[in-house]
């Protein structure tokens, strides 16, 4: 997600010499949000959910959401950002671009009993049928309409939202897929070919229309979905094959998991601070500048969260 937010700054300027690098890195990173939803689904959809557990999860997200929204509002005022949001906007929508995910996650928590009940109360073939309809209605149809402007089927597919689909899909992949049956190289190949298709499709549509076009970038596009599924299975296979909590890498990943939510909350502020210092995605050649800035943002964000998590009371806004 940091890659997306670092590179996205240059996406709208199609005439820039940096645009192809932005397209390439952004295409690779499109799997981030679907993976978030699939991991959430794998962990929560198979469980039972009562009102107390739902409210605990809502509180766990809403407290950092409100606190960091206030922090960003204060920063925008200090930095004299035009059209800076008001405090009341926190209740109507995100005050900073990436917080849309938290609002969506809150909705998912509130309606988790519906998805969990559907998943647990039906045979797997019924769940797979609904996932197939999700792919058709939430991915293929919008993509075809976006490419051609033609709507062949008049069915209202809005009941099949892409976040809900990814939640159930993650649970199915986690609980029903035999990861031993997949070859790492084959999964990596599917993932990379899909990412390449995203980049080439975005390039072709953008230069064909004369303006940056995101039809292949959206998180429900078929190529993003295919790359995300391949990445999810690949990561699970790598984890079960090579990683152990007692290894150095396993311990490192466990530590990173403790600060990852905080990094999500903090990193846009770090990006703003780097930008104010004149460091953006193209501060050097963008093919090197984008990954370099991502590493710097990640490191500073992780360090900030690590420190904040050791301050009493403050640690509640950067939960592990």
C-alpha positions as CSV (number, residue, x, y, z in Angstrom):
1,X,0.0,0.0,0.0
2,X,2.9,2.3,0.6
3,X,4.1,1.7,-2.9
4,X,0.6,2.7,-4.2
5,X,0.6,5.9,-2.2
6,X,4.2,6.8,-3.2
7,X,3.7,6.1,-6.9
8,X,0.2,7.4,-7.3
9,X,1.3,11.0,-7.1
10,X,2.7,10.8,-10.6
11,X,-0.1,8.7,-12.2
12,X,-2.2,11.6,-13.4
13,X,0.6,13.2,-15.5
14,X,0.6,11.0,-18.6
15,X,3.1,13.3,-20.3
16,X,5.8,12.8,-17.6
17,X,8.8,10.7,-18.3
18,X,8.2,9.1,-14.9
19,X,4.7,7.7,-15.9
20,X,5.8,4.3,-17.1
21,X,7.7,3.7,-13.8
22,X,4.6,4.8,-11.9
23,X,2.5,2.4,-13.9
24,X,4.8,-0.5,-13.4
25,X,5.2,-0.2,-9.6
26,X,1.5,0.7,-9.1
27,X,0.5,-2.4,-11.1
28,X,2.6,-4.7,-8.9
29,X,1.2,-3.1,-5.7
30,X,-2.5,-3.4,-6.7
31,X,-2.8,-6.7,-4.8
32,X,-2.3,-5.0,-1.4
33,X,-5.9,-4.1,-0.7
34,X,-7.4,-7.4,-1.9
35,X,-4.9,-9.2,0.3
36,X,-5.9,-7.1,3.3
37,X,-9.5,-8.2,2.8
38,X,-8.7,-11.8,2.1
39,X,-6.6,-12.1,5.2
40,X,-9.4,-10.5,7.2
41,X,-11.9,-13.0,5.7
42,X,-9.6,-16.0,6.4
43,X,-9.4,-15.0,10.1
44,X,-12.9,-13.9,10.8
45,X,-15.5,-15.4,8.4
46,X,-15.2,-18.9,9.8
47,X,-15.8,-17.7,13.3
48,X,-19.0,-17.0,15.2
49,X,-19.7,-13.3,16.0
50,X,-21.8,-11.9,18.8
51,X,-22.6,-8.3,19.5
52,X,-19.8,-8.0,22.2
53,X,-17.1,-9.3,19.8
54,X,-18.4,-7.0,17.0
55,X,-18.3,-4.0,19.2
56,X,-14.7,-4.8,20.4
57,X,-13.5,-4.9,16.8
58,X,-15.4,-1.7,15.9
59,X,-13.8,0.0,18.9
60,X,-10.3,-1.3,18.0
61,X,-10.6,0.4,14.6
62,X,-12.7,3.5,15.4
63,X,-10.5,4.8,18.2
64,X,-7.3,5.0,16.0
65,X,-9.5,6.2,13.1
66,X,-10.9,9.2,15.0
67,X,-7.5,10.0,16.7
68,X,-5.5,9.9,13.5
69,X,-8.2,11.8,11.6
70,X,-7.8,14.6,14.1
71,X,-4.0,14.4,13.8
72,X,-4.2,14.7,10.0
73,X,-6.7,17.6,10.3
74,X,-4.3,19.5,12.6
75,X,-1.4,18.8,10.2
76,X,-3.4,20.1,7.2
77,X,-4.2,23.3,9.2
78,X,-0.6,23.8,10.2
79,X,0.6,23.1,6.6
80,X,-2.1,25.5,5.3
81,X,-3.5,22.8,3.0
82,X,-6.3,24.2,0.9
83,X,-9.7,22.6,1.4
84,X,-8.6,21.0,4.6
85,X,-11.3,18.9,6.1
86,X,-13.3,19.8,9.2
87,X,-13.7,17.7,12.3
88,X,-17.3,16.8,11.4
89,X,-16.1,15.2,8.2
90,X,-14.7,12.3,10.2
91,X,-18.3,11.1,10.6
92,X,-19.2,11.4,6.9
93,X,-16.0,10.0,5.3
94,X,-12.2,9.8,5.4
95,X,-10.3,13.0,5.9
96,X,-7.2,11.4,4.4
97,X,-7.3,9.3,1.2
98,X,-6.3,5.9,2.5
99,X,-8.7,5.9,5.5
100,X,-11.5,4.7,3.2
101,X,-10.3,1.2,4.0
102,X,-11.1,1.6,7.7
103,X,-14.6,2.9,7.0
104,X,-15.1,-0.2,4.7
105,X,-13.6,-2.4,7.4
106,X,-16.0,-1.0,10.0
107,X,-18.9,-1.9,7.7
108,X,-17.5,-5.4,7.2
109,X,-17.3,-5.9,11.0
110,X,-20.9,-4.8,11.5
111,X,-22.2,-7.2,8.8
112,X,-19.7,-10.0,9.6
113,X,-22.5,-12.2,11.1
114,X,-24.2,-12.1,7.7
115,X,-21.2,-13.2,5.8
116,X,-20.1,-15.7,8.4
117,X,-23.6,-17.2,8.6
118,X,-23.7,-17.6,4.8
119,X,-20.3,-19.2,4.7
120,X,-20.8,-21.5,7.6
121,X,-24.5,-22.4,6.9
122,X,-24.0,-23.5,3.2
123,X,-22.2,-26.3,1.4
124,X,-18.9,-25.3,-0.2
125,X,-20.5,-25.6,-3.7
126,X,-23.1,-23.0,-2.8
127,X,-20.3,-20.7,-1.6
128,X,-18.3,-21.3,-4.8
129,X,-21.4,-20.5,-6.9
130,X,-21.8,-17.2,-5.1
131,X,-18.1,-16.4,-5.6
132,X,-18.5,-17.2,-9.3
133,X,-21.4,-14.7,-9.4
134,X,-19.2,-12.3,-7.5
135,X,-16.5,-12.6,-10.1
136,X,-19.0,-12.1,-12.9
137,X,-21.0,-9.3,-11.3
138,X,-18.4,-7.3,-9.4
139,X,-15.4,-7.8,-11.8
140,X,-16.2,-8.9,-15.3
141,X,-19.4,-6.9,-15.9
142,X,-18.0,-3.6,-14.6
143,X,-14.8,-4.1,-16.6
144,X,-16.7,-4.9,-19.8
145,X,-18.9,-1.9,-19.3
146,X,-15.9,0.3,-18.7
147,X,-14.1,-0.9,-21.8
148,X,-17.1,-0.9,-24.2
149,X,-19.8,1.2,-22.6
150,X,-22.2,-1.7,-23.3
151,X,-24.2,-3.4,-20.6
152,X,-25.4,-6.7,-21.9
153,X,-27.1,-8.0,-18.8
154,X,-29.6,-5.8,-16.9
155,X,-29.1,-7.7,-13.7
156,X,-28.4,-5.5,-10.7
157,X,-25.1,-6.8,-9.4
158,X,-24.7,-4.3,-6.6
159,X,-25.6,-7.0,-4.0
160,X,-22.2,-8.6,-4.8
161,X,-19.8,-5.9,-3.5
162,X,-16.1,-6.6,-4.1
163,X,-14.9,-6.2,-0.5
164,X,-17.5,-8.8,0.7
165,X,-16.4,-11.1,-2.1
166,X,-12.8,-10.9,-1.2
167,X,-13.6,-11.6,2.5
168,X,-15.4,-14.8,1.6
169,X,-12.8,-15.7,-1.0
170,X,-10.0,-15.4,1.5
171,X,-11.8,-17.8,3.9
172,X,-12.4,-20.3,1.1
173,X,-8.7,-20.2,-0.1
174,X,-7.4,-20.5,3.5
175,X,-9.6,-23.4,4.6
176,X,-10.2,-25.4,1.4
177,X,-7.2,-25.1,-0.8
178,X,-4.4,-27.7,-0.5
179,X,-1.4,-25.5,-0.8
180,X,0.9,-28.6,-1.2
181,X,-0.7,-29.1,-4.6
182,X,0.7,-25.9,-6.0
183,X,4.2,-25.2,-7.4
184,X,5.8,-22.0,-6.2
185,X,7.1,-21.1,-9.6
186,X,3.6,-21.6,-11.2
187,X,1.9,-19.3,-8.6
188,X,4.7,-16.7,-9.1
189,X,4.3,-16.9,-12.9
190,X,0.5,-16.4,-12.7
191,X,1.0,-13.5,-10.3
192,X,3.6,-11.8,-12.5
193,X,1.8,-12.3,-15.7
194,X,-1.3,-10.8,-14.2
195,X,0.6,-7.8,-12.9
196,X,2.2,-7.4,-16.4
197,X,-1.3,-7.5,-17.9
198,X,-2.4,-4.7,-15.5
199,X,0.5,-2.6,-16.5
200,X,0.2,-3.1,-20.2
201,X,-3.6,-2.7,-20.1
202,X,-3.3,0.5,-18.1
203,X,-0.6,1.8,-20.5
204,X,-2.7,0.9,-23.6
205,X,-5.9,2.5,-22.3
206,X,-4.2,5.6,-21.0
207,X,-2.3,6.4,-24.2
208,X,-5.2,5.3,-26.3
209,X,-7.6,7.8,-24.6
210,X,-4.9,10.5,-23.9
211,X,-5.5,10.5,-20.2
212,X,-4.5,8.3,-17.3
213,X,-7.0,5.4,-17.1
214,X,-7.6,3.2,-14.0
215,X,-9.9,0.6,-15.4
216,X,-7.3,-2.1,-14.9
217,X,-6.1,-0.6,-11.6
218,X,-9.4,-0.9,-9.7
219,X,-9.3,-3.6,-7.0
220,X,-12.1,-5.6,-8.6
221,X,-10.6,-5.8,-12.1
222,X,-10.1,-9.4,-13.3
223,X,-6.3,-9.1,-13.6
224,X,-6.0,-7.6,-10.1
225,X,-8.3,-10.3,-8.8
226,X,-6.2,-13.1,-10.4
227,X,-2.9,-11.6,-9.3
228,X,-4.3,-11.3,-5.7
229,X,-5.5,-14.9,-5.6
230,X,-2.2,-16.2,-6.9
231,X,-0.3,-14.0,-4.4
232,X,-2.5,-15.1,-1.5
233,X,-1.9,-18.8,-2.2
234,X,1.8,-18.2,-2.9
235,X,2.3,-16.4,0.4
236,X,0.4,-19.1,2.3
237,X,2.5,-21.8,0.6
238,X,5.8,-20.0,1.4
239,X,4.7,-19.5,5.0
240,X,3.8,-23.2,5.5
241,X,6.8,-24.5,3.6
242,X,9.6,-22.3,4.7
243,X,8.6,-20.1,7.6
244,X,8.5,-20.9,11.3
245,X,7.9,-18.6,14.2
246,X,11.2,-19.7,15.7
247,X,13.3,-18.7,12.7
248,X,14.9,-15.3,12.5
249,X,12.7,-14.4,9.5
250,X,9.6,-15.7,11.2
251,X,10.3,-13.6,14.3
252,X,10.9,-10.6,12.1
253,X,7.6,-11.1,10.4
254,X,5.9,-11.5,13.7
255,X,7.4,-8.2,14.9
256,X,6.4,-6.5,11.7
257,X,2.8,-7.8,12.2
258,X,2.8,-6.0,15.6
259,X,3.4,-2.6,13.9
260,X,1.7,-3.1,10.5
261,X,-1.6,-1.5,11.5
262,X,0.2,1.5,13.0
263,X,2.3,1.8,9.8
264,X,-1.0,2.0,7.8
265,X,-2.2,4.9,10.0
266,X,1.1,6.8,10.1
267,X,2.7,6.4,6.6
268,X,0.7,9.2,4.7
269,X,2.0,11.7,7.3
270,X,5.5,10.5,6.7
271,X,5.0,10.8,3.0
272,X,3.7,14.4,3.5
273,X,6.8,15.2,5.5
274,X,9.2,13.8,2.9
275,X,7.3,15.8,0.2
276,X,7.6,19.0,2.2
277,X,11.4,18.3,2.3
278,X,11.4,18.0,-1.5
279,X,11.6,14.2,-1.6
280,X,9.0,12.6,-3.8
281,X,8.8,9.6,-6.0
282,X,11.0,11.3,-8.6
283,X,13.6,12.8,-6.4
284,X,16.0,10.6,-8.4
285,X,15.3,8.4,-11.4
286,X,11.8,7.1,-10.6
287,X,12.7,3.5,-11.3
288,X,15.0,3.8,-8.3
289,X,13.3,6.7,-6.5
290,X,10.0,4.9,-5.9
291,X,11.4,1.8,-4.1
292,X,14.0,4.0,-2.3
293,X,11.2,6.3,-1.0
294,X,9.1,3.3,-0.1
295,X,11.9,1.9,2.1
296,X,12.5,5.2,3.8
297,X,8.7,5.7,4.5
298,X,8.4,2.2,5.7
299,X,11.4,2.4,8.0
300,X,10.5,5.8,9.5
301,X,6.8,4.7,9.9
302,X,7.8,1.5,11.6
303,X,10.2,3.3,14.0
304,X,7.5,5.9,14.8
305,X,4.9,3.2,15.6
306,X,7.5,1.2,17.7
307,X,8.1,4.3,19.8
308,X,4.4,5.2,20.1
309,X,3.4,1.7,21.2
310,X,5.6,2.1,24.3
311,X,3.9,5.3,25.5
312,X,1.1,4.7,27.9
313,X,-2.4,5.7,26.6
314,X,-0.9,6.8,23.3
315,X,-0.4,3.1,22.3
316,X,-4.2,2.8,22.0
317,X,-4.1,4.8,18.7
318,X,-1.4,2.4,17.3
319,X,-2.7,-1.0,18.4
320,X,-0.6,-4.1,17.7
